[in-house]
Amino acid sequence: MDWVPAVVVFLVGIGLWQGLTTLFDVETFLLPKPSEIAQAFWEDKATLWDYGLYTFKEAAGGFVLGSSLGILTALVLARFRTVGLALMPFAVAANAVPIIAFAPITNNWFGLLNPFSKMAIAAVLCFFPVMVNTLRGLTSVNPRAIELMRSYAAGNASVFRHVRIPSSLPFMFTGLKVAAVLSMIGAIVGEYFGGPTNALGVSILNDTQLFNFPRAWAGIALASAFGIAFYGAVALAERLTTSWHPSTRGFRGE
């Protein structure tokens, strides 16, 4: 029942939003009422849902690509520490570049209507949190566990397979949960710079330009719902995969 407080806060927030916008007669272009947003979604739910699925596929593709590269890079950097120390400053510098700067570039590389141009944006956003968290997990292993493996004449491959990788899973899933939300943001941002008309980001942009703000907010809410659902799926995978780890049993080891 850990979700109950969040649901209560959400419902209270929606109620305050509806009440305050009605009380102060807030203009729709500033902030539509939740009832207007819900009505706009209901009236065009089939179209918005199709648009959302299209953008979610782009986000999921970027998530898989960026997360896979992030995990592989972390494995290499953990194995070759000197290389990791040399490359980490460049990774931090690349991560500091605003993601909005990449969107026009990837559209030129892969084509404005090519879904891979948006997947590339999502992949860039997903890569760094997954890589950094996985690398931290791989390098934060209890030294006594490494010494025990060495006492049994275990090689580097065995140490990684039996100690480092299992120990890094909670860290890795922390990065994956962050990446799940960022992937949807990346896909939407990429679509703001152009894309097919059946993309959710393009739809939101067109609705704002046509002053159809309730429908634009309905698209934003749908994008948020997909992001939350994606996060929940990764969290469920974490629970199933790391059920053996003390952190998932509400207990901290020494």
C-alpha positions in Angstrom: 0.0 0.0 0.0 3.0 2.3 -0.4 1.2 3.9 -3.4 -1.7 5.2 -1.3 -0.1 8.5 -0.1 1.0 9.3 -3.7 -2.6 8.7 -5.0 -4.0 10.9 -2.2 -1.5 13.7 -3.0 -2.3 13.4 -6.7 -6.1 13.6 -6.1 -5.7 16.6 -3.7 -3.5 18.3 -6.3 -6.0 17.8 -9.1 -8.8 19.1 -6.8 -6.8 22.2 -5.9 -6.0 22.8 -9.6 -9.7 22.5 -10.6 -10.9 24.7 -7.7 -8.3 27.4 -8.0 -8.6 27.8 -11.8 -12.4 28.0 -11.4 -12.2 30.4 -8.4 -9.8 32.8 -10.1 -11.3 32.3 -13.6 -7.8 31.5 -15.0 -7.7 31.8 -18.8 -7.4 28.5 -20.7 -4.2 29.6 -22.5 -2.5 30.0 -19.1 -3.7 26.9 -17.5 -6.7 24.8 -18.5 -8.9 23.2 -15.9 -8.4 19.4 -15.4 -12.0 18.8 -16.4 -11.3 20.6 -19.8 -8.2 18.5 -20.3 -10.1 15.3 -19.5 -12.9 16.3 -21.9 -10.4 17.0 -24.7 -8.7 13.7 -24.2 -12.0 11.8 -24.1 -13.2 13.4 -27.3 -10.1 12.5 -29.2 -8.8 9.5 -27.2 -8.3 7.1 -30.1 -6.1 9.6 -32.0 -4.1 10.7 -29.0 -3.6 7.1 -27.9 -2.2 6.2 -31.4 0.1 9.2 -31.3 1.2 8.2 -27.8 2.0 4.7 -28.8 4.1 5.9 -31.8 6.2 8.2 -29.5 6.5 5.5 -26.9 8.0 3.1 -29.4 10.6 5.7 -30.2 11.3 6.2 -26.5 11.5 2.4 -25.9 13.9 2.0 -28.8 16.1 4.8 -27.5 15.9 3.3 -24.0 17.1 -0.1 -25.2 19.9 1.4 -27.3 21.2 3.9 -24.8 20.9 1.6 -21.8 22.6 -1.3 -23.6 25.5 0.9 -24.6 25.7 2.4 -21.1 25.9 -1.1 -19.5 28.5 -2.3 -22.0 30.6 0.9 -21.5 30.4 0.5 -17.7 31.7 -3.1 -18.0 34.6 -2.0 -20.1 35.5 1.0 -17.8 35.2 -1.2 -14.7 37.5 -3.8 -16.2 40.1 -1.2 -17.4 40.2 1.4 -14.7 42.9 3.5 -16.3 40.8 3.9 -19.4 37.8 4.7 -17.2 39.7 7.5 -15.4 40.8 9.0 -18.7 37.4 8.9 -20.3 35.2 9.9 -17.4 35.9 13.7 -17.7 34.9 13.6 -21.4 31.7 11.7 -20.5 30.8 14.3 -17.9 31.5 17.1 -20.4 29.3 15.4 -23.0 26.5 15.0 -20.5 26.6 18.7 -19.8 25.6 19.6 -23.3 21.8 20.5 -23.4 19.9 17.7 -25.1 18.0 20.2 -27.1 21.2 20.9 -29.0 21.3 17.3 -30.3 17.8 17.2 -31.8 18.4 19.2 -35.0 21.7 17.3 -35.5 20.1 13.9 -35.3 17.2 15.0 -37.6 19.8 16.0 -40.2 21.7 12.7 -39.7 18.8 10.3 -39.9 16.1 12.3 -41.6 13.2 14.4 -40.1 10.6 11.6 -40.5 12.9 8.7 -39.5 12.0 7.4 -36.0 15.7 6.6 -35.3 16.4 10.3 -35.2 14.2 10.5 -32.1 15.5 7.2 -30.7 19.0 8.7 -30.9 18.0 11.6 -28.7 16.4 9.3 -26.2 19.5 7.0 -26.3 21.8 9.9 -25.5 19.6 10.8 -22.5 19.5 7.2 -21.3 23.2 6.4 -21.8 24.8 8.5 -19.0 22.6 7.7 -16.0 22.8 4.0 -16.8 26.5 4.0 -17.4 27.4 6.1 -14.3 25.2 4.1 -12.0 26.3 0.7 -13.4 29.9 1.7 -13.2 29.4 2.8 -9.6 27.9 -0.6 -8.8 30.7 -2.5 -10.5 33.4 -0.7 -8.6 31.7 -0.5 -5.2 32.0 -4.2 -4.4 33.0 -5.3 -0.9 36.8 -5.9 -1.1 36.4 -9.0 1.1 34.2 -10.6 -1.6 37.0 -10.0 -4.2 39.6 -11.4 -1.9 37.5 -14.5 -1.3 37.2 -15.1 -5.0 40.9 -14.6 -5.5 41.6 -17.1 -2.8 39.8 -19.7 -5.0 42.0 -18.7 -7.9 39.1 -17.0 -9.7 40.0 -15.0 -12.8 38.6 -11.6 -13.8 35.8 -13.1 -15.8 34.6 -15.1 -12.8 34.9 -12.2 -10.4 32.7 -10.1 -12.8 30.2 -12.8 -13.3 29.7 -13.9 -9.7 30.5 -10.8 -7.7 30.7 -7.5 -9.6 27.7 -7.9 -11.9 25.2 -9.2 -9.3 26.3 -6.5 -6.8 25.8 -3.8 -9.4 22.2 -4.7 -10.2 20.6 -2.4 -7.7 22.7 0.5 -8.9 22.0 -0.4 -12.5 18.3 -0.5 -12.0 18.5 2.9 -10.4 19.9 4.2 -13.6 17.4 2.3 -15.7 14.5 3.8 -13.8 15.8 7.3 -14.4 16.4 6.4 -18.1 12.9 5.1 -18.5 11.5 8.6 -17.7 14.1 10.4 -19.7 13.5 8.3 -22.8 10.0 9.7 -23.1 11.3 13.2 -22.7 14.0 12.7 -25.3 11.5 11.4 -27.9 9.1 14.3 -27.3 11.9 16.9 -27.5 13.1 15.3 -30.8 9.6 15.6 -32.2 9.4 19.3 -31.4 12.0 19.9 -34.1 10.0 18.0 -36.7 8.5 14.6 -37.3 5.5 12.8 -38.7 2.1 14.2 -37.9 1.2 11.0 -35.9 3.8 11.7 -33.3 2.7 13.0 -29.9 5.3 15.7 -29.7 4.3 17.1 -33.1 0.7 16.9 -32.0 1.3 18.9 -28.8 3.3 21.5 -30.7 0.6 21.9 -33.4 -2.2 22.2 -30.7 -0.4 25.0 -28.9 0.1 26.9 -32.2 -3.6 26.4 -32.9 -4.5 27.6 -29.4 -6.1 24.2 -28.6 -4.5 24.2 -25.1 -6.8 21.6 -23.5 -5.8 19.0 -26.2 -2.1 20.0 -25.9 -2.3 19.4 -22.1 -4.1 16.1 -22.8 -1.1 15.1 -24.9 1.3 16.1 -22.1 -0.7 14.1 -19.6 -0.6 11.1 -21.9 3.1 11.4 -22.3 3.5 11.6 -18.5 1.3 8.5 -18.1 3.5 6.5 -20.6 6.6 7.7 -18.7 5.2 6.5 -15.3 4.1 3.2 -16.8 7.6 2.7 -18.2 9.1 3.5 -14.9 6.7 1.0 -13.2 7.7 -1.7 -15.6 11.4 -1.2 -14.9 10.7 -1.1 -11.1 8.8 -4.4 -11.4 11.7 -6.0 -13.3 14.0 -4.8 -10.6 11.9 -6.4 -7.9 11.8 -9.7 -9.7 15.5 -9.6 -10.6 17.0 -8.4 -7.3 14.7 -10.1 -4.8 17.7 -11.7 -3.2 19.4 -8.4 -2.4 19.1 -7.0 1.1 18.0 -3.6 -0.2 14.8 -5.1 -1.6 14.0 -6.7 1.7 13.9 -3.4 3.6 17.2 -4.2 5.3 20.6 -2.7 5.2 23.6 -4.9 5.6 26.9 -3.9 7.1 
